[in-house]
């Protein structure tokens, strides 16, 4: 481990610097969250359009909107089940070695 | 604006703030996990979610779990077999 101390002062706690760091971290987190959400929207549009809007007309019919709602709910549920199954499997496999 | 990592000449890896480094490592791991979950969801949705019910039924859920597990097994199988082929 390196014994690097804050690059902003002589190793003392620099209030401004730690505030700046917190801001950058927050920014990184929110950019990742935005990217995640965009991916989710793209995938859901793809899957649910295929399932629900089989022959596109001049507007989304109420039947299609209802289907899209159901599809979105199932997709998000699917995401959660898959996410859980993936981390369970990782844990199981790493326990074997 | 102040710059990160401070430090003038010939800075190697060591002048990256360690807390920041840990933070970025963790966040990038989480982001990679998420990308993989998106991919698996895509693949297993096509395999398991044929018709949409108003609720998730047990059969679909079991199918999804099996799908994820066998997909990962498949990747491992392929890696192992390639390794064996490579060592011949």
N, CA and C atoms of all chains as a GROMACS GRO file, in nm:
protein
  555
    1UNK      N    1   0.083  -0.121   0.000
    1UNK     CA    2   0.000   0.000   0.000
    1UNK      C    3   0.086   0.125   0.000
    2UNK      N    4   0.049   0.218  -0.078
    2UNK     CA    5   0.123   0.344  -0.080
    2UNK      C    6   0.079   0.430   0.037
    3UNK      N    7   0.169   0.511   0.081
    3UNK     CA    8   0.135   0.595   0.195
    3UNK      C    9   0.107   0.737   0.148
    4UNK      N   10   0.042   0.744   0.038
    4UNK     CA   11   0.012   0.875  -0.019
    4UNK      C   12  -0.078   0.956   0.072
    5UNK      N   13  -0.040   1.079   0.093
    5UNK     CA   14  -0.128   1.168   0.168
    5UNK      C   15  -0.189   1.268   0.073
    6UNK      N   16  -0.287   1.336   0.119
    6UNK     CA   17  -0.360   1.430   0.034
    6UNK      C   18  -0.267   1.514  -0.051
    7UNK      N   19  -0.300   1.522  -0.177
    7UNK     CA   20  -0.218   1.600  -0.268
    7UNK      C   21  -0.245   1.748  -0.258
    8UNK      N   22  -0.332   1.786  -0.174
    8UNK     CA   23  -0.374   1.926  -0.170
    8UNK      C   24  -0.303   2.005  -0.061
    9UNK      N   25  -0.257   1.939   0.038
    9UNK     CA   26  -0.189   2.014   0.143
    9UNK      C   27  -0.065   1.939   0.183
   10UNK      N   28  -0.024   1.957   0.305
   10UNK     CA   29   0.088   1.879   0.353
   10UNK      C   30   0.037   1.758   0.429
   11UNK      N   31  -0.057   1.694   0.377
   11UNK     CA   32  -0.109   1.575   0.439
   11UNK      C   33  -0.218   1.604   0.541
   12UNK      N   34  -0.247   1.728   0.561
   12UNK     CA   35  -0.353   1.762   0.654
   12UNK      C   36  -0.488   1.748   0.586
   13UNK      N   37  -0.592   1.752   0.664
   13UNK     CA   38  -0.726   1.742   0.606
   13UNK      C   39  -0.762   1.876   0.545
   14UNK      N   40  -0.785   1.872   0.416
   14UNK     CA   41  -0.820   1.994   0.345
   14UNK      C   42  -0.971   1.992   0.323
   15UNK      N   43  -1.041   2.075   0.392
   15UNK     CA   44  -1.187   2.069   0.387
   15UNK      C   45  -1.238   2.087   0.244
   16UNK      N   46  -1.184   2.187   0.173
   16UNK     CA   47  -1.227   2.213   0.035
   16UNK      C   48  -1.203   2.093  -0.053
   17UNK      N   49  -1.090   2.028  -0.035
   17UNK     CA   50  -1.056   1.914  -0.120
   17UNK      C   51  -1.149   1.797  -0.095
   18UNK      N   52  -1.182   1.770   0.031
   18UNK     CA   53  -1.268   1.655   0.058
   18UNK      C   54  -1.410   1.683   0.010
   19UNK      N   55  -1.446   1.811   0.011
   19UNK     CA   56  -1.577   1.847  -0.044
   19UNK      C   57  -1.579   1.824  -0.194
   20UNK      N   58  -1.471   1.864  -0.260
   20UNK     CA   59  -1.458   1.846  -0.404
   20UNK      C   60  -1.462   1.697  -0.439
   21UNK      N   61  -1.396   1.617  -0.357
   21UNK     CA   62  -1.394   1.473  -0.380
   21UNK      C   63  -1.534   1.415  -0.370
   22UNK      N   64  -1.607   1.457  -0.268
   22UNK     CA   65  -1.744   1.411  -0.252
   22UNK      C   66  -1.829   1.446  -0.372
   23UNK      N   67  -1.806   1.566  -0.427
   23UNK     CA   68  -1.882   1.607  -0.545
   23UNK      C   69  -1.852   1.517  -0.664
   24UNK      N   70  -1.723   1.488  -0.684
   24UNK     CA   71  -1.683   1.403  -0.797
   24UNK      C   72  -1.744   1.264  -0.781
   25UNK      N   73  -1.739   1.210  -0.660
   25UNK     CA   74  -1.797   1.077  -0.635
   25UNK      C   75  -1.946   1.076  -0.666
   26UNK      N   76  -2.013   1.180  -0.622
   26UNK     CA   77  -2.157   1.190  -0.647
   26UNK      C   78  -2.184   1.193  -0.797
   27UNK      N   79  -2.098   1.268  -0.869
   27UNK     CA   80  -2.113   1.280  -1.014
   27UNK      C   81  -2.094   1.144  -1.082
   28UNK      N   82  -1.991   1.073  -1.039
   28UNK     CA   83  -1.965   0.940  -1.096
   28UNK      C   84  -2.085   0.849  -1.073
   29UNK      N   85  -2.134   0.849  -0.949
   29UNK     CA   86  -2.250   0.765  -0.916
   29UNK      C   87  -2.370   0.798  -1.002
   30UNK      N   88  -2.395   0.928  -1.020
   30UNK     CA   89  -2.518   0.962  -1.094
   30UNK      C   90  -2.500   0.935  -1.243
   31UNK      N   91  -2.378   0.949  -1.295
   31UNK     CA   92  -2.356   0.915  -1.436
   31UNK      C   93  -2.377   0.766  -1.461
   32UNK      N   94  -2.332   0.684  -1.367
   32UNK     CA   95  -2.352   0.540  -1.380
   32UNK      C   96  -2.502   0.506  -1.373
   33UNK      N   97  -2.571   0.573  -1.281
   33UNK     CA   98  -2.716   0.548  -1.268
   33UNK      C   99  -2.788   0.588  -1.396
   34UNK      N  100  -2.748   0.699  -1.457
   34UNK     CA  101  -2.812   0.743  -1.582
   34UNK      C  102  -2.786   0.641  -1.694
   35UNK      N  103  -2.662   0.594  -1.705
   35UNK     CA  104  -2.628   0.496  -1.808
   35UNK      C  105  -2.709   0.368  -1.789
   36UNK      N  106  -2.724   0.328  -1.662
   36UNK     CA  107  -2.799   0.208  -1.628
   36UNK      C  108  -2.946   0.223  -1.670
   37UNK      N  109  -3.000   0.338  -1.640
   37UNK     CA  110  -3.140   0.365  -1.673
   37UNK      C  111  -3.161   0.368  -1.825
   38UNK      N  112  -3.067   0.430  -1.896
   38UNK     CA  113  -3.077   0.436  -2.042
   38UNK      C  114  -3.076   0.296  -2.103
   39UNK      N  115  -2.988   0.211  -2.051
   39UNK     CA  116  -2.980   0.074  -2.099
   39UNK      C  117  -3.113   0.002  -2.075
   40UNK      N  118  -3.167   0.022  -1.954
   40UNK     CA  119  -3.294  -0.039  -1.918
   40UNK      C  120  -3.404   0.007  -2.014
   41UNK      N  121  -3.409   0.136  -2.044
   41UNK     CA  122  -3.512   0.190  -2.133
   41UNK      C  123  -3.498   0.131  -2.273
   42UNK      N  124  -3.375   0.123  -2.323
   42UNK     CA  125  -3.352   0.068  -2.457
   42UNK      C  126  -3.397  -0.078  -2.465
   43UNK      N  127  -3.356  -0.157  -2.364
   43UNK     CA  128  -3.390  -0.300  -2.364
   43UNK      C  129  -3.542  -0.321  -2.352
   44UNK      N  130  -3.603  -0.245  -2.260
   44UNK     CA  131  -3.747  -0.260  -2.241
   44UNK      C  132  -3.824  -0.219  -2.364
   45UNK      N  133  -3.782  -0.110  -2.428
   45UNK     CA  134  -3.848  -0.066  -2.552
   45UNK      C  135  -3.840  -0.176  -2.656
   46UNK      N  136  -3.722  -0.232  -2.672
   46UNK     CA  137  -3.701  -0.339  -2.769
   46UNK      C  138  -3.794  -0.457  -2.740
   47UNK      N  139  -3.784  -0.512  -2.618
   47UNK     CA  140  -3.860  -0.633  -2.585
   47UNK      C  141  -4.011  -0.609  -2.586
   48UNK      N  142  -4.054  -0.497  -2.530
   48UNK     CA  143  -4.197  -0.475  -2.514
   48UNK      C  144  -4.262  -0.427  -2.644
   49UNK      N  145  -4.184  -0.359  -2.727
   49UNK     CA  146  -4.236  -0.323  -2.859
   49UNK      C  147  -4.263  -0.449  -2.940
   50UNK      N  148  -4.168  -0.541  -2.938
   50UNK     CA  149  -4.186  -0.668  -3.009
   50UNK      C  150  -4.311  -0.742  -2.961
   51UNK      N  151  -4.329  -0.744  -2.828
   51UNK     CA  152  -4.440  -0.822  -2.772
   51UNK      C  153  -4.576  -0.754  -2.791
   52UNK      N  154  -4.577  -0.621  -2.778
   52UNK     CA  155  -4.707  -0.552  -2.763
   52UNK      C  156  -4.752  -0.474  -2.887
   53UNK      N  157  -4.660  -0.424  -2.964
   53UNK     CA  158  -4.700  -0.343  -3.081
   53UNK      C  159  -4.670  -0.423  -3.207
   54UNK      N  160  -4.755  -0.521  -3.231
   54UNK     CA  161  -4.727  -0.615  -3.340
   54UNK      C  162  -4.754  -0.555  -3.478
   55UNK      N  163  -4.860  -0.475  -3.488
   55UNK     CA  164  -4.881  -0.404  -3.615
   55UNK      C  165  -4.909  -0.257  -3.587
   56UNK      N  166  -4.804  -0.175  -3.591
   56UNK     CA  167  -4.813  -0.034  -3.551
   56UNK      C  168  -4.917   0.042  -3.634
   57UNK      N  169  -5.007   0.112  -3.565
   57UNK     CA  170  -5.104   0.194  -3.636
   57UNK      C  171  -5.070   0.342  -3.613
   58UNK      N  172  -5.166   0.432  -3.633
   58UNK     CA  173  -5.135   0.575  -3.623
   58UNK      C  174  -5.112   0.623  -3.480
   59UNK      N  175  -5.155   0.544  -3.382
   59UNK     CA  176  -5.123   0.576  -3.242
   59UNK      C  177  -5.119   0.448  -3.160
   60UNK      N  178  -5.067   0.460  -3.039
   60UNK     CA  179  -5.067   0.342  -2.950
   60UNK      C  180  -5.208   0.317  -2.901
   61UNK      N  181  -5.262   0.203  -2.934
   61UNK     CA  182  -5.397   0.170  -2.888
   61UNK      C  183  -5.395   0.138  -2.740
   62UNK      N  184  -5.514   0.148  -2.678
   62UNK     CA  185  -5.518   0.127  -2.532
   62UNK      C  186  -5.480  -0.016  -2.496
   63UNK      N  187  -5.515  -0.106  -2.584
   63UNK     CA  188  -5.478  -0.247  -2.565
   63UNK      C  189  -5.324  -0.259  -2.562
   64UNK      N  190  -5.260  -0.187  -2.652
   64UNK     CA  191  -5.114  -0.191  -2.658
   64UNK      C  192  -5.051  -0.126  -2.535
   65UNK      N  193  -5.112  -0.014  -2.492
   65UNK     CA  194  -5.059   0.053  -2.373
   65UNK      C  195  -5.068  -0.036  -2.250
   66UNK      N  196  -5.180  -0.108  -2.241
   66UNK     CA  197  -5.198  -0.198  -2.127
   66UNK      C  198  -5.093  -0.308  -2.131
   67UNK      N  199  -5.072  -0.362  -2.251
   67UNK     CA  200  -4.971  -0.466  -2.269
   67UNK      C  201  -4.832  -0.412  -2.233
   68UNK      N  202  -4.802  -0.291  -2.276
   68UNK     CA  203  -4.671  -0.231  -2.247
   68UNK      C  204  -4.648  -0.216  -2.096
   69UNK      N  205  -4.754  -0.177  -2.026
   69UNK     CA  206  -4.745  -0.165  -1.881
   69UNK      C  207  -4.711  -0.298  -1.816
   70UNK      N  208  -4.786  -0.402  -1.856
   70UNK     CA  209  -4.761  -0.536  -1.802
   70UNK      C  210  -4.620  -0.581  -1.837
   71UNK      N  211  -4.581  -0.557  -1.961
   71UNK     CA  212  -4.449  -0.599  -2.008
   71UNK      C  213  -4.337  -0.532  -1.927
   72UNK      N  214  -4.353  -0.402  -1.903
   72UNK     CA  215  -4.253  -0.329  -1.823
   72UNK      C  216  -4.239  -0.389  -1.684
   73UNK      N  217  -4.355  -0.417  -1.622
   73UNK     CA  218  -4.353  -0.476  -1.487
   73UNK      C  219  -4.280  -0.610  -1.489
   74UNK      N  220  -4.314  -0.695  -1.588
   74UNK     CA  221  -4.249  -0.826  -1.595
   74UNK      C  222  -4.100  -0.812  -1.623
   75UNK      N  223  -4.064  -0.715  -1.706
   75UNK     CA  224  -3.923  -0.700  -1.742
   75UNK      C  225  -3.839  -0.660  -1.621
   76UNK      N  226  -3.894  -0.565  -1.542
   76UNK     CA  227  -3.820  -0.522  -1.423
   76UNK      C  228  -3.809  -0.634  -1.322
   77UNK      N  229  -3.917  -0.712  -1.310
   77UNK     CA  230  -3.914  -0.828  -1.221
   77UNK      C  231  -3.809  -0.928  -1.270
   78UNK      N  232  -3.809  -0.950  -1.401
   78UNK     CA  233  -3.712  -1.042  -1.461
   78UNK      C  234  -3.570  -0.996  -1.429
   79UNK      N  235  -3.547  -0.865  -1.444
   79UNK     CA  236  -3.414  -0.809  -1.414
   79UNK      C  237  -3.372  -0.841  -1.271
   80UNK      N  238  -3.464  -0.825  -1.179
   80UNK     CA  239  -3.433  -0.851  -1.039
   80UNK      C  240  -3.404  -0.998  -1.012
   81UNK      N  241  -3.484  -1.086  -1.073
   81UNK     CA  242  -3.463  -1.230  -1.054
   81UNK      C  243  -3.327  -1.270  -1.112
   82UNK      N  244  -3.297  -1.218  -1.231
   82UNK     CA  245  -3.170  -1.250  -1.296
   82UNK      C  246  -3.052  -1.198  -1.213
   83UNK      N  247  -3.068  -1.077  -1.163
   83UNK     CA  248  -2.961  -1.018  -1.082
   83UNK      C  249  -2.932  -1.101  -0.958
   84UNK      N  250  -3.040  -1.146  -0.892
   84UNK     CA  251  -3.026  -1.229  -0.773
   84UNK      C  252  -2.962  -1.363  -0.808
   85UNK      N  253  -3.013  -1.424  -0.917
   85UNK     CA  254  -2.961  -1.555  -0.958
   85UNK      C  255  -2.812  -1.546  -0.991
   86UNK      N  256  -2.773  -1.435  -1.054
   86UNK     CA  257  -2.632  -1.416  -1.091
   86UNK      C  258  -2.544  -1.405  -0.967
   87UNK      N  259  -2.584  -1.323  -0.872
   87UNK     CA  260  -2.496  -1.308  -0.755
   87UNK      C  261  -2.497  -1.434  -0.667
   88UNK      N  262  -2.612  -1.505  -0.663
   88UNK     CA  263  -2.614  -1.634  -0.591
   88UNK      C  264  -2.517  -1.733  -0.655
   89UNK      N  265  -2.520  -1.737  -0.787
   89UNK     CA  266  -2.435  -1.832  -0.860
   89UNK      C  267  -2.287  -1.798  -0.840
   90UNK      N  268  -2.256  -1.669  -0.843
   90UNK     CA  269  -2.116  -1.628  -0.819
   90UNK      C  270  -2.070  -1.673  -0.682
   91UNK      N  271  -2.158  -1.655  -0.583
   91UNK     CA  272  -2.124  -1.694  -0.447
   91UNK      C  273  -2.104  -1.845  -0.438
   92UNK      N  274  -2.196  -1.919  -0.500
   92UNK     CA  275  -2.190  -2.065  -0.499
   92UNK      C  276  -2.060  -2.114  -0.563
   93UNK      N  277  -2.028  -2.058  -0.682
   93UNK     CA  278  -1.910  -2.105  -0.755
   93UNK      C  279  -1.780  -2.070  -0.684
   94UNK      N  280  -1.777  -1.954  -0.620
   94UNK     CA  281  -1.652  -1.916  -0.554
   94UNK      C  282  -1.634  -1.995  -0.424
   95UNK      N  283  -1.743  -2.048  -0.371
   95UNK     CA  284  -1.736  -2.130  -0.252
   95UNK      C  285  -1.679  -2.269  -0.280
   96UNK      N  286  -1.687  -2.312  -0.407
   96UNK     CA  287  -1.642  -2.446  -0.443
   96UNK      C  288  -1.490  -2.459  -0.446
   97UNK      N  289  -1.422  -2.345  -0.468
   97UNK     CA  290  -1.277  -2.352  -0.487
   97UNK      C  291  -1.201  -2.339  -0.357
   98UNK      N  292  -1.080   2.567  -1.068
   98UNK     CA  293  -1.092   2.423  -1.041
   98UNK      C  294  -0.958   2.364  -0.999
   99UNK      N  295  -0.962   2.287  -0.896
   99UNK     CA  296  -0.839   2.220  -0.857
   99UNK      C  297  -0.833   2.086  -0.929
  100UNK      N  298  -0.714   2.038  -0.947
  100UNK     CA  299  -0.701   1.911  -1.018
  100UNK      C  300  -0.679   1.799  -0.919
  101UNK      N  301  -0.718   1.679  -0.962
  101UNK     CA  302  -0.702   1.566  -0.874
  101UNK      C  303  -0.564   1.504  -0.887
  102UNK      N  304  -0.526   1.438  -0.785
  102UNK     CA  305  -0.400   1.367  -0.787
  102UNK      C  306  -0.282   1.459  -0.769
  103UNK      N  307  -0.309   1.586  -0.762
  103UNK     CA  308  -0.207   1.687  -0.735
  103UNK      C  309  -0.079   1.660  -0.810
  104UNK      N  310   0.020   1.716  -0.764
  104UNK     CA  311   0.151   1.664  -0.790
  104UNK      C  312   0.212   1.683  -0.925
  105UNK      N  313   0.320   1.741  -0.931
  105UNK     CA  314   0.389   1.782  -1.051
  105UNK      C  315   0.453   1.671  -1.128
  106UNK      N  316   0.580   1.652  -1.111
  106UNK     CA  317   0.657   1.581  -1.211
  106UNK      C  318   0.654   1.431  -1.192
  107UNK      N  319   0.650   1.363  -1.301
  107UNK     CA  320   0.668   1.219  -1.306
  107UNK      C  321   0.582   1.140  -1.210
  108UNK      N  322   0.457   1.181  -1.190
  108UNK     CA  323   0.371   1.110  -1.099
  108UNK      C  324   0.336   0.973  -1.153
  109UNK      N  325   0.359   0.869  -1.077
  109UNK     CA  326   0.317   0.736  -1.117
  109UNK      C  327   0.178   0.711  -1.067
  110UNK      N  328   0.142   0.584  -1.050
  110UNK     CA  329   0.011   0.547  -1.000
  110UNK      C  330  -0.009   0.598  -0.857
  111UNK      N  331   0.102   0.611  -0.787
  111UNK     CA  332   0.092   0.632  -0.644
  111UNK      C  333   0.032   0.766  -0.605
  112UNK      N  334   0.028   0.863  -0.699
  112UNK     CA  335  -0.029   0.989  -0.656
  112UNK      C  336  -0.179   0.999  -0.684
  113UNK      N  337  -0.243   0.885  -0.704
  113UNK     CA  338  -0.389   0.884  -0.709
  113UNK      C  339  -0.439   0.867  -0.565
  114UNK      N  340  -0.534   0.948  -0.530
  114UNK     CA  341  -0.590   0.938  -0.396
  114UNK      C  342  -0.642   0.797  -0.369
  115UNK      N  343  -0.596   0.731  -0.265
  115UNK     CA  344  -0.634   0.591  -0.243
  115UNK      C  345  -0.783   0.571  -0.218
  116UNK      N  346  -0.844   0.666  -0.150
  116UNK     CA  347  -0.988   0.654  -0.126
  116UNK      C  348  -1.063   0.661  -0.259
  117UNK      N  349  -1.019   0.754  -0.344
  117UNK     CA  350  -1.080   0.772  -0.475
  117UNK      C  351  -1.060   0.647  -0.560
  118UNK      N  352  -0.940   0.591  -0.551
  118UNK     CA  353  -0.909   0.471  -0.628
  118UNK      C  354  -1.001   0.356  -0.588
  119UNK      N  355  -1.016   0.336  -0.456
  119UNK     CA  356  -1.104   0.231  -0.406
  119UNK      C  357  -1.246   0.254  -0.453
  120UNK      N  358  -1.289   0.380  -0.443
  120UNK     CA  359  -1.425   0.416  -0.484
  120UNK      C  360  -1.448   0.383  -0.631
  121UNK      N  361  -1.354   0.424  -0.716
  121UNK     CA  362  -1.370   0.402  -0.860
  121UNK      C  363  -1.366   0.254  -0.895
  122UNK      N  364  -1.280   0.180  -0.825
  122UNK     CA  365  -1.272   0.036  -0.848
  122UNK      C  366  -1.405  -0.032  -0.817
  123UNK      N  367  -1.462   0.005  -0.702
  123UNK     CA  368  -1.588  -0.054  -0.658
  123UNK      C  369  -1.701  -0.016  -0.753
  124UNK      N  370  -1.706   0.112  -0.790
  124UNK     CA  371  -1.814   0.158  -0.878
  124UNK      C  372  -1.802   0.091  -1.015
  125UNK      N  373  -1.679   0.074  -1.063
  125UNK     CA  374  -1.665   0.013  -1.195
  125UNK      C  375  -1.700  -0.136  -1.190
  126UNK      N  376  -1.670  -0.202  -1.078
  126UNK     CA  377  -1.714  -0.340  -1.061
  126UNK      C  378  -1.866  -0.351  -1.062
  127UNK      N  379  -1.929  -0.259  -0.990
  127UNK     CA  380  -2.076  -0.261  -0.985
  127UNK      C  381  -2.135  -0.234  -1.123
  128UNK      N  382  -2.072  -0.140  -1.196
  128UNK     CA  383  -2.122  -0.106  -1.330
  128UNK      C  384  -2.108  -0.226  -1.424
  129UNK      N  385  -1.995  -0.298  -1.413
  129UNK     CA  386  -1.975  -0.416  -1.497
  129UNK      C  387  -2.077  -0.525  -1.465
  130UNK      N  388  -2.105  -0.543  -1.335
  130UNK     CA  389  -2.209  -0.636  -1.292
  130UNK      C  390  -2.341  -0.601  -1.359
  131UNK      N  391  -2.375  -0.472  -1.354
  131UNK     CA  392  -2.501  -0.427  -1.412
  131UNK      C  393  -2.510  -0.454  -1.561
  132UNK      N  394  -2.400  -0.429  -1.632
  132UNK     CA  395  -2.398  -0.456  -1.776
  132UNK      C  396  -2.427  -0.603  -1.802
  133UNK      N  397  -2.363  -0.691  -1.721
  133UNK     CA  398  -2.384  -0.834  -1.738
  133UNK      C  399  -2.529  -0.872  -1.706
  134UNK      N  400  -2.585  -0.814  -1.601
  134UNK     CA  401  -2.724  -0.845  -1.568
  134UNK      C  402  -2.817  -0.803  -1.682
  135UNK      N  403  -2.788  -0.688  -1.744
  135UNK     CA  404  -2.868  -0.646  -1.861
  135UNK      C  405  -2.859  -0.750  -1.973
  136UNK      N  406  -2.738  -0.799  -1.998
  136UNK     CA  407  -2.720  -0.899  -2.104
  136UNK      C  408  -2.795  -1.028  -2.073
  137UNK      N  409  -2.780  -1.079  -1.949
  137UNK     CA  410  -2.848  -1.203  -1.911
  137UNK      C  411  -3.000  -1.186  -1.915
  138UNK      N  412  -3.047  -1.070  -1.870
  138UNK     CA  413  -3.191  -1.044  -1.872
  138UNK      C  414  -3.243  -1.050  -2.015
  139UNK      N  415  -3.169  -0.990  -2.107
  139UNK     CA  416  -3.204  -0.992  -2.250
  139UNK      C  417  -3.216  -1.137  -2.299
  140UNK      N  418  -3.112  -1.216  -2.274
  140UNK     CA  419  -3.107  -1.354  -2.323
  140UNK      C  420  -3.218  -1.439  -2.260
  141UNK      N  421  -3.233  -1.429  -2.129
  141UNK     CA  422  -3.326  -1.518  -2.058
  141UNK      C  423  -3.471  -1.473  -2.072
  142UNK      N  424  -3.492  -1.345  -2.094
  142UNK     CA  425  -3.626  -1.297  -2.127
  142UNK      C  426  -3.676  -1.368  -2.252
  143UNK      N  427  -3.592  -1.372  -2.356
  143UNK     CA  428  -3.630  -1.437  -2.482
  143UNK      C  429  -3.656  -1.586  -2.462
  144UNK      N  430  -3.581  -1.649  -2.372
  144UNK     CA  431  -3.596  -1.793  -2.350
  144UNK      C  432  -3.719  -1.827  -2.266
  145UNK      N  433  -3.745  -1.744  -2.164
  145UNK     CA  434  -3.841  -1.785  -2.061
  145UNK      C  435  -3.974  -1.711  -2.062
  146UNK      N  436  -3.976  -1.591  -2.114
  146UNK     CA  437  -4.097  -1.510  -2.100
  146UNK      C  438  -4.175  -1.509  -2.232
  147UNK      N  439  -4.234  -1.624  -2.259
  147UNK     CA  440  -4.305  -1.638  -2.385
  147UNK      C  441  -4.431  -1.554  -2.388
  148UNK      N  442  -4.521  -1.584  -2.293
  148UNK     CA  443  -4.642  -1.502  -2.286
  148UNK      C  444  -4.644  -1.427  -2.154
  149UNK      N  445  -4.699  -1.306  -2.160
  149UNK     CA  446  -4.696  -1.220  -2.043
  149UNK      C  447  -4.819  -1.241  -1.956
  150UNK      N  448  -4.798  -1.283  -1.833
  150UNK     CA  449  -4.908  -1.286  -1.739
  150UNK      C  450  -4.909  -1.158  -1.658
  151UNK      N  451  -5.017  -1.139  -1.582
  151UNK     CA  452  -5.023  -1.018  -1.500
  151UNK      C  453  -4.930  -1.029  -1.379
  152UNK      N  454  -4.892  -1.152  -1.344
  152UNK     CA  455  -4.790  -1.170  -1.240
  152UNK      C  456  -4.685  -1.268  -1.291
  153UNK      N  457  -4.572  -1.268  -1.223
  153UNK     CA  458  -4.465  -1.362  -1.257
  153UNK      C  459  -4.503  -1.498  -1.200
  154UNK      N  460  -4.510  -1.602  -1.285
  154UNK     CA  461  -4.545  -1.733  -1.229
  154UNK      C  462  -4.419  -1.812  -1.195
  155UNK      N  463  -4.438  -1.911  -1.111
  155UNK     CA  464  -4.326  -1.988  -1.058
  155UNK      C  465  -4.244  -2.056  -1.167
  156UNK      N  466  -4.313  -2.100  -1.272
  156UNK     CA  467  -4.245  -2.171  -1.380
  156UNK      C  468  -4.146  -2.078  -1.451
  157UNK      N  469  -4.192  -1.956  -1.480
  157UNK     CA  470  -4.105  -1.859  -1.547
  157UNK      C  471  -3.986  -1.824  -1.459
  158UNK      N  472  -4.014  -1.807  -1.330
  158UNK     CA  473  -3.906  -1.771  -1.239
  158UNK      C  474  -3.799  -1.881  -1.233
  159UNK      N  475  -3.845  -2.007  -1.224
  159UNK     CA  476  -3.750  -2.118  -1.224
  159UNK      C  477  -3.671  -2.122  -1.355
  160UNK      N  478  -3.742  -2.097  -1.465
  160UNK     CA  479  -3.676  -2.095  -1.596
  160UNK      C  480  -3.567  -1.987  -1.599
  161UNK      N  481  -3.597  -1.869  -1.545
  161UNK     CA  482  -3.499  -1.759  -1.545
  161UNK      C  483  -3.375  -1.794  -1.465
  162UNK      N  484  -3.398  -1.852  -1.345
  162UNK     CA  485  -3.284  -1.888  -1.261
  162UNK      C  486  -3.198  -1.994  -1.330
  163UNK      N  487  -3.265  -2.098  -1.385
  163UNK     CA  488  -3.190  -2.201  -1.458
  163UNK      C  489  -3.115  -2.142  -1.577
  164UNK      N  490  -3.180  -2.050  -1.646
  164UNK     CA  491  -3.120  -1.987  -1.764
  164UNK      C  492  -2.990  -1.916  -1.728
  165UNK      N  493  -2.993  -1.836  -1.621
  165UNK     CA  494  -2.873  -1.764  -1.579
  165UNK      C  495  -2.763  -1.862  -1.540
  166UNK      N  496  -2.800  -1.962  -1.458
  166UNK     CA  497  -2.699  -2.057  -1.410
  166UNK      C  498  -2.637  -2.136  -1.524
  167UNK      N  499  -2.722  -2.186  -1.616
  167UNK     CA  500  -2.667  -2.267  -1.725
  167UNK      C  501  -2.590  -2.181  -1.824
  168UNK      N  502  -2.629  -2.053  -1.838
  168UNK     CA  503  -2.552  -1.964  -1.927
  168UNK      C  504  -2.410  -1.948  -1.874
  169UNK      N  505  -2.399  -1.927  -1.742
  169UNK     CA  506  -2.266  -1.912  -1.681
  169UNK      C  507  -2.187  -2.042  -1.690
  170UNK      N  508  -2.257  -2.157  -1.668
  170UNK     CA  509  -2.192  -2.287  -1.685
  170UNK      C  510  -2.140  -2.304  -1.826
  171UNK      N  511  -2.220  -2.257  -1.923
  171UNK     CA  512  -2.181  -2.267  -2.062
  171UNK      C  513  -2.052  -2.190  -2.088
  172UNK      N  514  -2.047  -2.067  -2.036
  172UNK     CA  515  -1.925  -1.986  -2.053
  172UNK      C  516  -1.805  -2.057  -1.993
  173UNK      N  517  -1.822  -2.112  -1.871
  173UNK     CA  518  -1.712  -2.184  -1.806
  173UNK      C  519  -1.671  -2.307  -1.886
  174UNK      N  520  -1.772  -2.380  -1.936
  174UNK     CA  521  -1.744  -2.500  -2.016
  174UNK      C  522  -1.658  -2.464  -2.137
  175UNK      N  523  -1.699  -2.356  -2.204
  175UNK     CA  524  -1.627  -2.314  -2.325
  175UNK      C  525  -1.483  -2.275  -2.293
  176UNK      N  526  -1.467  -2.201  -2.183
  176UNK     CA  527  -1.332  -2.160  -2.144
  176UNK      C  528  -1.246  -2.283  -2.113
  177UNK      N  529  -1.302  -2.377  -2.034
  177UNK     CA  530  -1.228  -2.498  -1.999
  177UNK      C  531  -1.189  -2.579  -2.122
  178UNK      N  532  -1.284  -2.592  -2.213
  178UNK     CA  533  -1.257  -2.675  -2.331
  178UNK      C  534  -1.151  -2.609  -2.420
  179UNK      N  535  -1.161  -2.476  -2.432
  179UNK     CA  536  -1.060  -2.405  -2.511
  179UNK      C  537  -0.922  -2.421  -2.449
  180UNK      N  538  -0.918  -2.416  -2.316
  180UNK     CA  539  -0.789  -2.434  -2.247
  180UNK      C  540  -0.730  -2.572  -2.276
  181UNK      N  541  -0.819  -2.675  -2.270
  181UNK     CA  542  -0.773  -2.811  -2.297
  181UNK      C  543  -0.723  -2.822  -2.440
  182UNK      N  544  -0.799  -2.767  -2.532
  182UNK     CA  545  -0.759  -2.771  -2.673
  182UNK      C  546  -0.625  -2.701  -2.692
  183UNK      N  547  -0.609  -2.590  -2.621
  183UNK     CA  548  -0.488  -2.511  -2.635
  183UNK      C  549  -0.365  -2.581  -2.580
  184UNK      N  550  -0.386  -2.668  -2.477
  184UNK     CA  551  -0.271  -2.731  -2.413
  184UNK      C  552  -0.228  -2.859  -2.485
  185UNK      N  553  -0.306  -2.900  -2.586
  185UNK     CA  554  -0.269  -3.022  -2.660
  185UNK      C  555  -0.152  -2.996  -2.756
   0.00000   0.00000   0.00000
